[in-house]
Amino acid sequence: MGLAGTAQAGRLLTLSPGESTIREFLLYDEFDRRSLSPIEGFLVIGTGDNETKLGDVTITLKPTVTKDFGTVFEFSLIGLAYPLGGKPEFINITTAAPLSITKTVKMSAAYGLVLVGAYIKAIDGDALLPAQFSITFSWAVAK
């Protein structure tokens, strides 16, 4: 699925301050720069109000992959977070399994958007595909 197809049920999410959600998904192959796939995309809309503003948003991406000893399985989280009336913050983090990626972005706004994509960057060795991932979005209440 390309990033343009993110508006599917489960991939377009809305959260209020103090809420969080977890989504699980599979990635079947390494990312191909020519076709810009496979990548799993999410659009999260944060909806606060005049009394309860959005605080920091924390995104955690965790892999569950079976791989041979010595195999390097790299995956990435890429995208941006934008608090309405603020400056966008770009997200571009890569790590290797079994580690997770955690990114916290300061928001402090009534509304905000997070658009991210997760993909397998590289596999050096043997890994059993598809690889299962979970992504958690947690939106704090502004202090």
C-alpha positions in Angstrom: 0.0 0.0 0.0 1.4 3.4 -0.9 1.3 6.4 1.4 -1.4 7.9 -0.8 -3.7 5.1 0.4 -3.6 6.1 4.0 -7.3 7.2 4.2 -8.5 3.6 4.8 -10.5 2.6 7.9 -8.0 2.2 10.7 -5.4 4.4 9.0 -7.2 7.7 9.5 -7.4 8.3 13.2 -8.7 11.1 15.5 -7.5 11.5 19.1 -8.4 14.0 21.8 -6.0 15.1 24.5 -5.3 12.3 27.0 -6.2 9.5 24.4 -4.1 6.8 22.9 -4.5 4.1 20.3 -2.6 1.0 19.0 -2.7 -0.3 15.5 -1.1 -3.6 14.2 0.0 -4.1 10.7 2.2 -6.3 8.5 5.0 -5.4 6.1 5.7 -7.9 3.4 9.0 -6.7 1.9 11.8 -4.1 1.9 10.9 -0.6 0.7 11.5 0.0 -3.0 12.4 3.6 -3.9 11.2 3.2 -7.4 7.6 2.3 -6.5 7.6 4.0 -3.1 6.2 0.9 -1.5 5.5 -1.1 0.6 4.9 1.5 3.3 2.2 1.6 5.9 0.8 5.1 6.4 -1.2 6.8 9.2 -2.8 10.1 9.4 -3.7 11.2 13.0 -5.8 14.3 13.6 -5.6 15.7 17.1 -8.7 17.6 18.3 -8.5 19.7 21.4 -10.6 22.7 22.2 -10.2 26.2 23.8 -10.1 24.7 27.3 -8.1 21.4 26.7 -5.2 21.8 24.3 -3.1 19.1 22.8 0.1 18.4 24.6 3.0 16.2 23.4 2.2 13.4 21.0 4.3 10.2 21.4 4.6 7.7 18.6 6.0 4.2 19.3 6.8 1.7 16.5 7.5 -1.9 17.6 8.5 -4.8 15.4 7.9 -8.5 15.9 10.1 -10.3 13.4 11.6 -13.8 13.3 15.2 -13.6 12.1 18.3 -15.7 12.0 21.1 -15.0 14.4 23.3 -12.2 12.9 20.6 -10.9 10.6 20.2 -7.2 10.6 16.5 -6.1 10.1 16.3 -2.3 9.8 13.0 -0.4 9.7 12.1 3.3 9.6 9.5 5.8 10.7 9.2 8.8 8.5 6.7 11.7 8.3 5.9 15.0 10.0 3.9 16.4 12.9 2.2 19.8 12.6 0.5 21.8 15.4 -2.0 24.2 13.9 -0.3 27.6 14.0 3.1 26.2 14.8 6.1 24.8 12.9 6.1 21.3 11.4 8.6 18.8 12.8 9.9 16.2 10.4 10.3 12.6 11.6 12.9 10.4 10.2 14.2 7.6 12.5 15.8 4.2 11.6 16.7 1.4 14.0 17.1 -2.3 13.9 15.0 -5.1 15.4 14.4 -6.0 18.2 14.6 -2.3 19.2 11.6 0.0 19.0 11.3 3.6 17.7 9.8 6.2 20.0 9.4 9.8 19.0 7.8 12.6 21.1 6.7 15.9 19.4 5.7 19.0 21.3 2.3 20.3 20.1 0.6 22.7 22.6 -2.2 23.6 20.1 -5.9 23.2 19.8 -5.5 21.0 16.7 -2.6 19.1 15.2 -1.8 16.5 12.5 0.6 13.6 12.4 1.3 11.9 9.1 3.8 9.0 9.3 4.8 6.0 7.4 6.6 2.8 8.5 8.7 0.7 6.2 11.4 -2.0 6.2 14.6 -0.2 5.2 16.9 -3.2 4.8 17.3 -6.9 5.6 20.9 -8.2 5.7 20.5 -12.0 6.2 17.4 -14.2 6.6 14.2 -12.9 8.2 10.7 -14.4 8.0 8.3 -12.1 6.2 5.8 -10.7 6.6 7.0 -8.8 9.7 4.4 -7.7 12.2 4.5 -4.2 13.7 2.5 -2.3 16.2 2.3 1.5 16.3 1.0 3.5 19.3 -0.1 7.1 19.2 -0.5 8.8 22.6 -1.7 12.4 22.8 -1.1 14.1 26.2 -3.1 17.0 27.6 -1.2 20.3 27.4 0.0 21.7 30.8 
